Amino acid sequence: MAKPFLELEAQIPELVKANSKISVRSSRMNRQLEQYVLALLTKILVEMGQERFIEMLYTITKELTINGIKANQKRVFFEDEGLDITNTEDYEKGIKDYSKKFSEKMADQYGRRCLARGVYIHLKFNYCKDGLMVEVTNNTPVIKAEETRMREKMKKSMGYNDIAEFYMDNMDNTEGAGLGIALIMILLKNEGVDPNLFRIITYPDKTIARVEIPFTENYVSIRSGELADLN
């Protein structure tokens, strides 16, 4: 049985003291989850002496969590409407219907539907004295068209240092998730963190968004190990 967020929040000091890996699952974004994530990140970063990253990492984690939850809820919406999200015609119709019909009230309702169907995001925090990794996994795949758009936004964001500038240059073709990706890339660049340490990894059954923040020069990126495995 899932624990209430108040109970989880009360356990944060003990968790951070005893572990270097902490995770939580959720099917909806609400104030309780936001408070838990902020409290957890604050405790971890204070313990690591890296308070300067609190605001940035909270913003990034919240953005990735919202994107993952929305992607899951969108899939459930398509199922409820009898539409195939992988079919081009169904996708175009479904996106229009989703944009028209979906609301904050429905987000809570669809959060419960996702929970009932076993659809969720899995937040993981791994940390040590040399760095921290935040990983958000949603257990649904991203369709090819959406992945292509995400990759384009990530590539385009590399040329910007200001989110307002990015928005003005792309206001005609930037939806919420695209703007969020640009925000993450720009936040990392402005904090002197290599934006290549932000990755979106797609699998047939899930999507992973990962951000790594080095604290020291000794930090070894997970990406280095993944690239080594490919060689």
Secondary structure as GFF3:
##gff-version 3
##sequence-region A 1 231
A	DSSP	alpha_helix	5	10	.	.	.	ID=ss1
A	DSSP	alpha_helix	12	18	.	.	.	ID=ss2
A	DSSP	beta_strand	21	26	.	.	.	ID=ss3
A	DSSP	alpha_helix	31	47	.	.	.	ID=ss4
A	DSSP	three_ten_helix	51	53	.	.	.	ID=ss5
A	DSSP	alpha_helix	54	80	.	.	.	ID=ss6
A	DSSP	alpha_helix	88	101	.	.	.	ID=ss7
A	DSSP	alpha_helix	104	116	.	.	.	ID=ss8
A	DSSP	beta_strand	121	128	.	.	.	ID=ss9
A	DSSP	beta_strand	131	138	.	.	.	ID=ss10
A	DSSP	alpha_helix	144	157	.	.	.	ID=ss11
A	DSSP	alpha_helix	163	170	.	.	.	ID=ss12
A	DSSP	alpha_helix	176	190	.	.	.	ID=ss13
A	DSSP	three_ten_helix	195	197	.	.	.	ID=ss14
A	DSSP	beta_strand	198	202	.	.	.	ID=ss15
A	DSSP	beta_strand	207	214	.	.	.	ID=ss16
A	DSSP	alpha_helix	222	230	.	.	.	ID=ss17
###
